[in-house]
Structures are given as structure tokens and as C-alpha cells.
Amino acid sequence: MDLRKITEELSVSPQIAPEDLPAIAEAGFRAILCNRPDGEELGQPAYDAVADAARAAGLEVQFLPIVSGRITEADKEAFRAALDTLPRPILAYCRTGTRCTVMWSLTQFETLGAEEVLRRSSAAGYDMSGLVAQLQSGR
């Protein structure tokens, strides 16, 4: 597992497997947020398998599939709502963790500002400089 802390309340990860869930629960996470659509890649575990294992490990779980490159305002609002309502700390996952970090950046940019979004995403190993430049220019 490659868990990367964005904030005290949110970490992101590449695809997780059902067998990872006991260790994730043991690490102190209380919820899983799946941002990866089922069937995105051959061989990826289905959301239902991950969700069943998460629940068995005592974690809450939410499915919020985001299509890479096609993020909508509704996606942003749903991600923000998940961060507000799921028990924390939350582990969000997708194919590489980048999509989850993009979603966090989009929902936190106005509150935290460019410098803090860049600092936190960079500390987790994700380069959000292109996204932040777009947000700063209003595109």
C-alpha cells in the first residue's frame, strides 16, 4: 500500500485491494472514499469487493466514481460533501491517487489558497502546479 497524507483528515492512495482493508483500519482510518469507476482497467478490484472488505474491517465506505479528465461541478460538490460527512481520517483512492488529489485541490483551493494546496499536494508526491495555474487564471 502507498498511503499518502494530504491533511490530518485525508490521505490518498493508488488502487487498494480487499486484503489491504484490515491494515488500513489498523492504521486508524475510519472511512474509504473510492473515486475510481469500476471497469476502468482490466484486473482492478471491483468497488463492491473493496466495500465489503472495508465494512468487515469496521470502516465506512462511499463510492464516488470520477472520470479522469471529465470532472463536473456535481463531482466537486459530492467530493466536498463526502469530506464533510464521512468519519475521519478518510482514505480516498483511485488508480494512482492523482485524481483524488485533484479533487481535494479543486475543493480546497478557495479556502486554503494556491500556496497551501501546492505545499500539501507536493508533500504527498503529487504535482498540482498545472491545475493551480488554471485555477489562478480562472479557467
C-alpha positions in Angstrom: 0.0 0.0 0.0 1.1 3.5 -0.8 -0.8 5.8 1.6 0.0 9.5 1.2 -1.2 12.1 3.8 -2.7 15.3 2.3 -4.0 16.5 5.7 -4.6 15.1 9.1 -8.1 14.1 7.9 -7.4 12.9 4.4 -4.9 10.6 2.8 -4.9 9.3 -0.8 -3.7 6.1 -2.4 -3.5 4.2 -5.6 -5.9 1.3 -6.1 -6.3 -0.7 -2.9 -7.2 -4.4 -2.7 -9.8 -6.0 -0.4 -6.9 -7.7 1.5 -5.5 -4.3 2.3 -8.5 -3.2 4.4 -7.6 -4.7 7.8 -4.2 -2.9 7.7 -5.9 0.3 6.6 -8.3 0.1 9.6 -5.4 -0.8 11.9 -3.6 2.4 10.6 -6.5 4.4 12.1 -8.6 5.2 9.1 -12.3 5.4 9.7 -13.6 5.7 6.1 -12.8 4.8 2.5 -13.7 7.0 -0.5 -13.5 5.3 -3.8 -13.0 7.8 -6.7 -12.3 5.1 -9.3 -15.1 3.9 -11.7 -15.5 0.1 -11.9 -14.0 -1.4 -15.1 -11.5 1.4 -15.7 -8.7 -1.0 -16.0 -8.5 -4.8 -16.6 -7.9 -6.6 -13.4 -8.8 -3.9 -10.9 -10.8 -5.0 -7.9 -14.5 -4.1 -8.2 -15.8 -1.5 -5.8 -18.2 -4.0 -4.2 -15.3 -6.3 -3.2 -13.4 -3.4 -1.6 -16.5 -2.1 0.1 -17.4 -5.5 1.6 -13.9 -5.8 3.0 -14.0 -2.2 4.3 -17.2 -2.8 6.1 -15.9 -6.1 7.5 -12.9 -4.1 8.9 -15.3 -1.6 10.5 -14.9 1.2 8.0 -17.5 3.4 6.4 -17.2 3.4 2.6 -18.5 5.6 -0.2 -18.4 5.2 -4.0 -17.9 8.5 -5.8 -16.5 7.5 -9.2 -14.8 10.3 -11.0 -14.0 10.0 -14.7 -10.5 11.4 -15.2 -10.4 14.5 -17.3 -14.2 15.0 -17.1 -14.7 16.4 -13.6 -18.0 18.2 -13.2 -19.3 20.7 -10.7 -21.5 17.9 -9.3 -18.4 15.8 -8.7 -16.7 18.6 -6.8 -19.8 19.2 -4.6 -20.1 15.4 -3.9 -16.4 15.2 -3.0 -16.7 18.2 -0.7 -19.8 16.6 0.9 -18.0 13.3 1.4 -15.1 15.1 3.2 -17.7 16.9 5.4 -19.8 13.8 6.3 -17.5 10.7 6.3 -15.8 9.9 9.6 -12.2 11.0 9.6 -9.5 10.2 8.9 -10.5 9.3 5.3 -8.5 7.3 2.8 -9.5 8.2 -0.8 -8.3 6.1 -3.7 -8.3 6.0 -7.5 -5.9 4.5 -10.0 -2.8 6.4 -8.9 -4.0 8.8 -6.2 -3.7 11.8 -8.5 -7.4 12.1 -9.2 -8.2 12.1 -5.5 -5.6 14.8 -5.0 -7.0 16.8 -7.9 -10.5 16.6 -6.3 -9.1 17.7 -3.0 -7.2 20.6 -4.6 -10.3 21.7 -6.5 -12.5 21.7 -3.4 -9.9 23.4 -1.1 -8.3 26.0 -3.4 -10.6 28.9 -2.4 -10.2 28.1 1.3 -6.5 27.3 1.5 -5.1 29.3 -1.4 -2.6 28.2 -4.1 0.5 28.1 -1.9 -1.0 25.7 0.7 -2.7 23.5 -1.9 0.7 23.2 -3.7 2.6 22.6 -0.5 0.3 19.8 0.7 -0.1 18.0 -2.6 3.7 18.2 -3.3 4.5 16.8 0.2 2.3 13.8 -0.7 4.2 13.4 -4.0 1.6 15.0 -6.4 2.3 17.9 -8.7 -0.7 20.2 -8.8 1.1 23.2 -10.3 -0.7 23.0 -13.7 -4.1 22.7 -12.0 -3.4 25.6 -9.6 -2.2 27.8 -12.5 -5.5 27.1 -14.3 -7.5 27.9 -11.1 -5.5 31.1 -10.6 -6.2 32.2 -14.1 -9.9 31.5 -13.7 -10.0 28.8 -16.4 
